[in-house]
Amino acid sequence: MSNSGSRASLANDFERFKRELPRDFPSHVRDTYRIDLSARYLGERLPHPIGKGSGQLSLNGGQLETDAEAGLAFAVLKTVIAQDAAGDQSMAAWAIHETKMKVERRGAGWTVTWKGRGWDRSFEDYLSLVRAGRDLTRAGQLLTVPSVKYHLPRLDEPFRDAEYTYTTRALATAWGESPLPLEKDFSPTLAGDRLADERQQILRWLREVPQHIRAHADVRLSMKLMNARFDDDFQREMMEAAGEADALVVFNRLFDAEQGLAYGGPELSERNLRVLDRASDRPTVRPSLSGTGNIHSGRMIVEYALRGCSSVQLHTFFQLPLEEYPASDGSRTQRALHALIFDPRDGLIAVMLEREGSGSLERHGGELLFLDLVPGAKR
Ligand SMILES: Cc1cc2nc3c(=O)[nH]c(=O)nc-3n(C[C@H](O)[C@H](O)[C@H](O)COP(=O)(O)O)c2cc1C
């Protein structure tokens, strides 16, 4: 089909999928547009790049099932606070109940209030959620990834390995298969904590955490980096220090010290993209990158992809008031995917066709490939 023929199909698909998005939309996109949306996260092939970031939208099996039915590519489970065999948690301050979330406009975008807390139920309950996620992963329906916040020491202190041992082994047992995919969360409120006052302290965590986790299980490790309260150069230094991870999630929310909360919106994506711009001289593909922060359109997915992200993790866009989505039916996940993929102006298909038209994206074997947008990505 010609580029203009594809655009006509797109307008048509956008309209008819408002009522129902087919679960296997990636195959439809491949057949109709000859666009291959395949993406990657933590070494796994994904049908498309869009996943859900850790948080309040992945707290129970019902949410995961809805996401699997909608055809989401992956979901990161809510962050659990690590504990030792006796149940002690050095990061217990983060294991308290989240106050009610409020979705608000921020600049030209949206943000959701979040005090940056983790899982507040028992560790046993979390392991049940991990098993539910494992079942969906094994059935090929939805890749799920547990997320943990482990002890982080001051410079003159050792790591509390008892937490790393107990938590990692329990998760690996619940997962059952090797390797265990895992995200290590360095959350935005950590950036606001006195623990993160010192650069050397943060860099040590990023260098040493992978070995403390991997000592206890075969883990494929992603580290979700915070936006520290330092400049862009330091943000790059953090990425380099975290070079032992298999993947990096770049970068979690900004921290508002006055209000004591983490926020997103346009300031977040501006900062993240600006820092990633400096990464163009990255010598290797390891660790691979997964983008997060103010992603609300296919156009924004492409901005992250061009800066090295072979998948993306959204939270806020899955939480908007229903009237903000163009679709009229379906779960929020379906409505969000519909807009991200099929919007005729700013959806992922439209932007890839636009790049083909301008000569910045070429067909291979007749197909446009999402991963061709990503410098250094393995197809
Ligand atoms: C209410 C809420 C809870 C969140 N909880 C977590 C969490 O437990 N662990 C984590 O790593 N990130 C957490 N996040 C961060 C999101 O996963 C995401 O990376 C971040 O909000 C940026 O993406 P967005 O602009 O699409 O929201 C949370 C975000 C929100 C809004």
The ligand as a Tripos MOL2 file, in Angstrom:
@<TRIPOS>MOLECULE
LIG
   31    33     1     0     0
SMALL
NO_CHARGES

@<TRIPOS>ATOM
      1 C1          0.5050    6.7800   41.7250 C.3       1 LIG1
      2 C2          1.8430    6.3330   41.2350 C.ar      1 LIG1
      3 C3          2.5000    5.2770   41.8590 C.ar      1 LIG1
      4 C4          3.7560    4.8530   41.4020 C.ar      1 LIG1
      5 N1          4.3770    3.8170   42.0410 N.ar      1 LIG1
      6 C5          5.6120    3.4060   41.6190 C.ar      1 LIG1
      7 C6          6.2840    2.3490   42.2640 C.ar      1 LIG1
      8 O1          5.7940    1.7500   43.2290 O.2       1 LIG1
      9 N2          7.4990    1.9850   41.8040 N.ar      1 LIG1
     10 C7          8.0930    2.6000   40.7380 C.ar      1 LIG1
     11 O2          9.1870    2.2010   40.3450 O.2       1 LIG1
     12 N3          7.4730    3.6040   40.0890 N.ar      1 LIG1
     13 C8          6.2600    4.0300   40.5040 C.ar      1 LIG1
     14 N4          5.6230    5.0660   39.8510 N.ar      1 LIG1
     15 C9          6.2740    5.7020   38.7030 C.3       1 LIG1
     16 C10         5.6720    5.2360   37.3880 C.3       1 LIG1
     17 O3          5.8600    3.8420   37.1820 O.3       1 LIG1
     18 C11         6.2730    5.9850   36.1790 C.3       1 LIG1
     19 O4          7.5990    5.5600   35.9480 O.3       1 LIG1
     20 C12         6.2720    7.4920   36.3510 C.3       1 LIG1
     21 O5          5.0350    7.9380   36.8960 O.3       1 LIG1
     22 C13         6.5280    8.2310   35.0300 C.3       1 LIG1
     23 O6          5.6050    7.8690   34.0360 O.3       1 LIG1
     24 P1          4.2500    8.6930   33.7080 P.3       1 LIG1
     25 O7          4.6440   10.0960   33.4190 O.co2     1 LIG1
     26 O8          3.6620    7.9690   32.5430 O.co2     1 LIG1
     27 O9          3.3680    8.6030   34.9230 O.co2     1 LIG1
     28 C14         4.3690    5.4900   40.2910 C.ar      1 LIG1
     29 C15         3.6900    6.5610   39.6830 C.ar      1 LIG1
     30 C16         2.4550    6.9810   40.1210 C.ar      1 LIG1
     31 C17         1.7780    8.1160   39.4290 C.3       1 LIG1
@<TRIPOS>BOND
     1     1     2 1
     2     2     3 ar
     3     2    30 ar
     4     3     4 ar
     5     4     5 ar
     6     4    28 ar
     7     5     6 ar
     8     6     7 ar
     9     6    13 1
    10     7     8 2
    11     7     9 ar
    12     9    10 ar
    13    10    11 2
    14    10    12 ar
    15    12    13 ar
    16    13    14 ar
    17    14    15 1
    18    14    28 ar
    19    15    16 1
    20    16    17 1
    21    16    18 1
    22    18    19 1
    23    18    20 1
    24    20    21 1
    25    20    22 1
    26    22    23 1
    27    23    24 1
    28    24    25 2
    29    24    26 1
    30    24    27 1
    31    28    29 ar
    32    29    30 ar
    33    30    31 1
@<TRIPOS>SUBSTRUCTURE
     1 LIG1         1 GROUP 0 **** ****
